[in-house]
Amino acid sequence: MTRPITLFTGQWADMPFEEVARRAGEWGYDGLEIACWGDHLDPWRAAEDDGYVRDRLDIMEKNNLGVYAVSNHLKGQAVCDDPIDERHRAILPDRIWGDGDAEGIRQRAAEEMKVTARAAARLGVRTVTGFTGSSIWKYVAMFPPTPDELIERGYRDFADRWNPIIDVFDEVGVRFALEPHPSEIAYDYWTSRRALDAIGHRENFGLNFDPSHFVWQDLNPVMFLSDFRDRIYHVHVKESVKQLDGRNSRLGSHLPWGDPRRGWDFVTAGHGDVPWEPIFRMLNSIGYDGPTSVEWEDAGMDRLQGGAEGVAHVRRLASITPSGASFDSAFSTTN
């Protein structure tokens, strides 16, 4: 099955968009998943300015690249988060931060997500990837004892804030793919189910599958693909590695990324614990034909080397053809 191999530009946003596109073309990527930060994509301009849209597309075409998805993870995070604090100030532009009032930030972030849907449609893109934020992630430890109603209130808050956003996605024919991830309303198997239930299983609300966030939680990514097959709208190829020695834990101990005391980290695709071959066999089985987007996030490797290595790794995985193997056999390879 032929799937485009793309580069997610989020971790490259300190580089000019033209330079990232040039490098991606030279490395052999088919296209990009363009981040809405740095100078890569301004969704407000793209939603209103024909010349700006043409400029972005010309840069892609010059480098033999297609645009397959748009990412607005950072603004999406602010839609539901509580509290809003200095962490958000570091990732949000002045236009969204404004005077720092938390509810104002949430409302402005929601408006940008609507604009992002319109921008994606004008670029000819079918899928926007991103985060939703969560008002209840702070209760993940469930202690002090957390009433069921408090958690249910968080899912209602998510639905109340995202249903009007998805209305705009419906209007322009674009899908939103939430990346299940710690700090989101959906971060594992059961929270993904609950989030989809909360928003009424709307057709244009689905999932961006990134197995790196599952492996360190001891979740089975192959099972996730099988069970959510009708909601997999985009795929990230990012690796995770666990090196638990009895001192470190999956919670990370408030240690920075790349610190070996964490016990786990993100590494270049092909060098970690994600069971990629069973995953790609399951992608074939469920008929997923969208992008496989390399997300480079390795604190221990030069990113220019990692960017080139990533596309080579996915090219090899792309050669896996449907085998007719049962789900049980794929599942057994990951346990």
Secondary structure as a PSIPRED ss2 file (coil, helix, strand):
# PSIPRED VFORMAT (PSIPRED V4.0)

   1 M C   1.000  0.000  0.000
   2 T C   1.000  0.000  0.000
   3 R C   1.000  0.000  0.000
   4 P C   1.000  0.000  0.000
   5 I E   0.000  0.000  1.000
   6 T E   0.000  0.000  1.000
   7 L E   0.000  0.000  1.000
   8 F E   0.000  0.000  1.000
   9 T C   1.000  0.000  0.000
  10 G H   0.000  1.000  0.000
  11 Q H   0.000  1.000  0.000
  12 W H   0.000  1.000  0.000
  13 A C   1.000  0.000  0.000
  14 D C   1.000  0.000  0.000
  15 M C   1.000  0.000  0.000
  16 P C   1.000  0.000  0.000
  17 F H   0.000  1.000  0.000
  18 E H   0.000  1.000  0.000
  19 E H   0.000  1.000  0.000
  20 V H   0.000  1.000  0.000
  21 A H   0.000  1.000  0.000
  22 R H   0.000  1.000  0.000
  23 R H   0.000  1.000  0.000
  24 A H   0.000  1.000  0.000
  25 G H   0.000  1.000  0.000
  26 E H   0.000  1.000  0.000
  27 W H   0.000  1.000  0.000
  28 G C   1.000  0.000  0.000
  29 Y C   1.000  0.000  0.000
  30 D C   1.000  0.000  0.000
  31 G E   0.000  0.000  1.000
  32 L E   0.000  0.000  1.000
  33 E E   0.000  0.000  1.000
  34 I E   0.000  0.000  1.000
  35 A E   0.000  0.000  1.000
  36 C C   1.000  0.000  0.000
  37 W C   1.000  0.000  0.000
  38 G C   1.000  0.000  0.000
  39 D C   1.000  0.000  0.000
  40 H C   1.000  0.000  0.000
  41 L C   1.000  0.000  0.000
  42 D C   1.000  0.000  0.000
  43 P H   0.000  1.000  0.000
  44 W H   0.000  1.000  0.000
  45 R H   0.000  1.000  0.000
  46 A H   0.000  1.000  0.000
  47 A H   0.000  1.000  0.000
  48 E H   0.000  1.000  0.000
  49 D C   1.000  0.000  0.000
  50 D H   0.000  1.000  0.000
  51 G H   0.000  1.000  0.000
  52 Y H   0.000  1.000  0.000
  53 V H   0.000  1.000  0.000
  54 R H   0.000  1.000  0.000
  55 D H   0.000  1.000  0.000
  56 R H   0.000  1.000  0.000
  57 L H   0.000  1.000  0.000
  58 D H   0.000  1.000  0.000
  59 I H   0.000  1.000  0.000
  60 M H   0.000  1.000  0.000
  61 E H   0.000  1.000  0.000
  62 K H   0.000  1.000  0.000
  63 N C   1.000  0.000  0.000
  64 N C   1.000  0.000  0.000
  65 L C   1.000  0.000  0.000
  66 G E   0.000  0.000  1.000
  67 V E   0.000  0.000  1.000
  68 Y E   0.000  0.000  1.000
  69 A E   0.000  0.000  1.000
  70 V E   0.000  0.000  1.000
  71 S E   0.000  0.000  1.000
  72 N C   1.000  0.000  0.000
  73 H H   0.000  1.000  0.000
  74 L H   0.000  1.000  0.000
  75 K H   0.000  1.000  0.000
  76 G H   0.000  1.000  0.000
  77 Q H   0.000  1.000  0.000
  78 A H   0.000  1.000  0.000
  79 V H   0.000  1.000  0.000
  80 C H   0.000  1.000  0.000
  81 D C   1.000  0.000  0.000
  82 D C   1.000  0.000  0.000
  83 P C   1.000  0.000  0.000
  84 I C   1.000  0.000  0.000
  85 D C   1.000  0.000  0.000
  86 E H   0.000  1.000  0.000
  87 R H   0.000  1.000  0.000
  88 H H   0.000  1.000  0.000
  89 R H   0.000  1.000  0.000
  90 A C   1.000  0.000  0.000
  91 I C   1.000  0.000  0.000
  92 L C   1.000  0.000  0.000
  93 P C   1.000  0.000  0.000
  94 D H   0.000  1.000  0.000
  95 R H   0.000  1.000  0.000
  96 I H   0.000  1.000  0.000
  97 W H   0.000  1.000  0.000
  98 G C   1.000  0.000  0.000
  99 D C   1.000  0.000  0.000
 100 G C   1.000  0.000  0.000
 101 D C   1.000  0.000  0.000
 102 A H   0.000  1.000  0.000
 103 E H   0.000  1.000  0.000
 104 G H   0.000  1.000  0.000
 105 I H   0.000  1.000  0.000
 106 R H   0.000  1.000  0.000
 107 Q H   0.000  1.000  0.000
 108 R H   0.000  1.000  0.000
 109 A H   0.000  1.000  0.000
 110 A H   0.000  1.000  0.000
 111 E H   0.000  1.000  0.000
 112 E H   0.000  1.000  0.000
 113 M H   0.000  1.000  0.000
 114 K H   0.000  1.000  0.000
 115 V H   0.000  1.000  0.000
 116 T H   0.000  1.000  0.000
 117 A H   0.000  1.000  0.000
 118 R H   0.000  1.000  0.000
 119 A H   0.000  1.000  0.000
 120 A H   0.000  1.000  0.000
 121 A H   0.000  1.000  0.000
 122 R H   0.000  1.000  0.000
 123 L H   0.000  1.000  0.000
 124 G C   1.000  0.000  0.000
 125 V C   1.000  0.000  0.000
 126 R C   1.000  0.000  0.000
 127 T E   0.000  0.000  1.000
 128 V E   0.000  0.000  1.000
 129 T E   0.000  0.000  1.000
 130 G E   0.000  0.000  1.000
 131 F C   1.000  0.000  0.000
 132 T C   1.000  0.000  0.000
 133 G C   1.000  0.000  0.000
 134 S C   1.000  0.000  0.000
 135 S C   1.000  0.000  0.000
 136 I C   1.000  0.000  0.000
 137 W H   0.000  1.000  0.000
 138 K H   0.000  1.000  0.000
 139 Y H   0.000  1.000  0.000
 140 V C   1.000  0.000  0.000
 141 A C   1.000  0.000  0.000
 142 M C   1.000  0.000  0.000
 143 F C   1.000  0.000  0.000
 144 P C   1.000  0.000  0.000
 145 P C   1.000  0.000  0.000
 146 T C   1.000  0.000  0.000
 147 P C   1.000  0.000  0.000
 148 D H   0.000  1.000  0.000
 149 E H   0.000  1.000  0.000
 150 L H   0.000  1.000  0.000
 151 I H   0.000  1.000  0.000
 152 E H   0.000  1.000  0.000
 153 R H   0.000  1.000  0.000
 154 G H   0.000  1.000  0.000
 155 Y H   0.000  1.000  0.000
 156 R H   0.000  1.000  0.000
 157 D H   0.000  1.000  0.000
 158 F H   0.000  1.000  0.000
 159 A H   0.000  1.000  0.000
 160 D H   0.000  1.000  0.000
 161 R H   0.000  1.000  0.000
 162 W H   0.000  1.000  0.000
 163 N H   0.000  1.000  0.000
 164 P H   0.000  1.000  0.000
 165 I H   0.000  1.000  0.000
 166 I H   0.000  1.000  0.000
 167 D H   0.000  1.000  0.000
 168 V H   0.000  1.000  0.000
 169 F H   0.000  1.000  0.000
 170 D H   0.000  1.000  0.000
 171 E H   0.000  1.000  0.000
 172 V H   0.000  1.000  0.000
 173 G C   1.000  0.000  0.000
 174 V C   1.000  0.000  0.000
 175 R E   0.000  0.000  1.000
 176 F E   0.000  0.000  1.000
 177 A E   0.000  0.000  1.000
 178 L E   0.000  0.000  1.000
 179 E C   1.000  0.000  0.000
 180 P C   1.000  0.000  0.000
 181 H C   1.000  0.000  0.000
 182 P C   1.000  0.000  0.000
 183 S C   1.000  0.000  0.000
 184 E C   1.000  0.000  0.000
 185 I C   1.000  0.000  0.000
 186 A C   1.000  0.000  0.000
 187 Y C   1.000  0.000  0.000
 188 D C   1.000  0.000  0.000
 189 Y H   0.000  1.000  0.000
 190 W H   0.000  1.000  0.000
 191 T H   0.000  1.000  0.000
 192 S H   0.000  1.000  0.000
 193 R H   0.000  1.000  0.000
 194 R H   0.000  1.000  0.000
 195 A H   0.000  1.000  0.000
 196 L H   0.000  1.000  0.000
 197 D H   0.000  1.000  0.000
 198 A H   0.000  1.000  0.000
 199 I C   1.000  0.000  0.000
 200 G C   1.000  0.000  0.000
 201 H C   1.000  0.000  0.000
 202 R C   1.000  0.000  0.000
 203 E C   1.000  0.000  0.000
 204 N C   1.000  0.000  0.000
 205 F E   0.000  0.000  1.000
 206 G E   0.000  0.000  1.000
 207 L E   0.000  0.000  1.000
 208 N E   0.000  0.000  1.000
 209 F E   0.000  0.000  1.000
 210 D C   1.000  0.000  0.000
 211 P C   1.000  0.000  0.000
 212 S H   0.000  1.000  0.000
 213 H H   0.000  1.000  0.000
 214 F H   0.000  1.000  0.000
 215 V H   0.000  1.000  0.000
 216 W C   1.000  0.000  0.000
 217 Q C   1.000  0.000  0.000
 218 D C   1.000  0.000  0.000
 219 L C   1.000  0.000  0.000
 220 N C   1.000  0.000  0.000
 221 P H   0.000  1.000  0.000
 222 V H   0.000  1.000  0.000
 223 M H   0.000  1.000  0.000
 224 F H   0.000  1.000  0.000
 225 L H   0.000  1.000  0.000
 226 S H   0.000  1.000  0.000
 227 D H   0.000  1.000  0.000
 228 F C   1.000  0.000  0.000
 229 R H   0.000  1.000  0.000
 230 D H   0.000  1.000  0.000
 231 R H   0.000  1.000  0.000
 232 I E   0.000  0.000  1.000
 233 Y E   0.000  0.000  1.000
 234 H E   0.000  0.000  1.000
 235 V E   0.000  0.000  1.000
 236 H E   0.000  0.000  1.000
 237 V E   0.000  0.000  1.000
 238 K C   1.000  0.000  0.000
 239 E E   0.000  0.000  1.000
 240 S E   0.000  0.000  1.000
 241 V E   0.000  0.000  1.000
 242 K E   0.000  0.000  1.000
 243 Q C   1.000  0.000  0.000
 244 L C   1.000  0.000  0.000
 245 D C   1.000  0.000  0.000
 246 G C   1.000  0.000  0.000
 247 R C   1.000  0.000  0.000
 248 N C   1.000  0.000  0.000
 249 S C   1.000  0.000  0.000
 250 R C   1.000  0.000  0.000
 251 L C   1.000  0.000  0.000
 252 G H   0.000  1.000  0.000
 253 S H   0.000  1.000  0.000
 254 H H   0.000  1.000  0.000
 255 L C   1.000  0.000  0.000
 256 P C   1.000  0.000  0.000
 257 W C   1.000  0.000  0.000
 258 G C   1.000  0.000  0.000
 259 D C   1.000  0.000  0.000
 260 P H   0.000  1.000  0.000
 261 R H   0.000  1.000  0.000
 262 R H   0.000  1.000  0.000
 263 G C   1.000  0.000  0.000
 264 W E   0.000  0.000  1.000
 265 D E   0.000  0.000  1.000
 266 F E   0.000  0.000  1.000
 267 V E   0.000  0.000  1.000
 268 T C   1.000  0.000  0.000
 269 A C   1.000  0.000  0.000
 270 G C   1.000  0.000  0.000
 271 H C   1.000  0.000  0.000
 272 G C   1.000  0.000  0.000
 273 D C   1.000  0.000  0.000
 274 V C   1.000  0.000  0.000
 275 P C   1.000  0.000  0.000
 276 W H   0.000  1.000  0.000
 277 E H   0.000  1.000  0.000
 278 P H   0.000  1.000  0.000
 279 I H   0.000  1.000  0.000
 280 F H   0.000  1.000  0.000
 281 R H   0.000  1.000  0.000
 282 M H   0.000  1.000  0.000
 283 L H   0.000  1.000  0.000
 284 N H   0.000  1.000  0.000
 285 S H   0.000  1.000  0.000
 286 I H   0.000  1.000  0.000
 287 G C   1.000  0.000  0.000
 288 Y C   1.000  0.000  0.000
 289 D C   1.000  0.000  0.000
 290 G C   1.000  0.000  0.000
 291 P C   1.000  0.000  0.000
 292 T E   0.000  0.000  1.000
 293 S E   0.000  0.000  1.000
 294 V E   0.000  0.000  1.000
 295 E C   1.000  0.000  0.000
 296 W C   1.000  0.000  0.000
 297 E C   1.000  0.000  0.000
 298 D C   1.000  0.000  0.000
 299 A C   1.000  0.000  0.000
 300 G C   1.000  0.000  0.000
 301 M C   1.000  0.000  0.000
 302 D C   1.000  0.000  0.000
 303 R H   0.000  1.000  0.000
 304 L H   0.000  1.000  0.000
 305 Q H   0.000  1.000  0.000
 306 G H   0.000  1.000  0.000
 307 G H   0.000  1.000  0.000
 308 A H   0.000  1.000  0.000
 309 E H   0.000  1.000  0.000
 310 G H   0.000  1.000  0.000
 311 V H   0.000  1.000  0.000
 312 A H   0.000  1.000  0.000
 313 H H   0.000  1.000  0.000
 314 V H   0.000  1.000  0.000
 315 R H   0.000  1.000  0.000
 316 R H   0.000  1.000  0.000
 317 L H   0.000  1.000  0.000
 318 A H   0.000  1.000  0.000
 319 S C   1.000  0.000  0.000
 320 I C   1.000  0.000  0.000
 321 T C   1.000  0.000  0.000
 322 P C   1.000  0.000  0.000
 323 S C   1.000  0.000  0.000
 324 G C   1.000  0.000  0.000
 325 A C   1.000  0.000  0.000
 326 S C   1.000  0.000  0.000
 327 F H   0.000  1.000  0.000
 328 D H   0.000  1.000  0.000
 329 S H   0.000  1.000  0.000
 330 A H   0.000  1.000  0.000
 331 F H   0.000  1.000  0.000
 332 S H   0.000  1.000  0.000
 333 T C   1.000  0.000  0.000
 334 T C   1.000  0.000  0.000
 335 N C   1.000  0.000  0.000
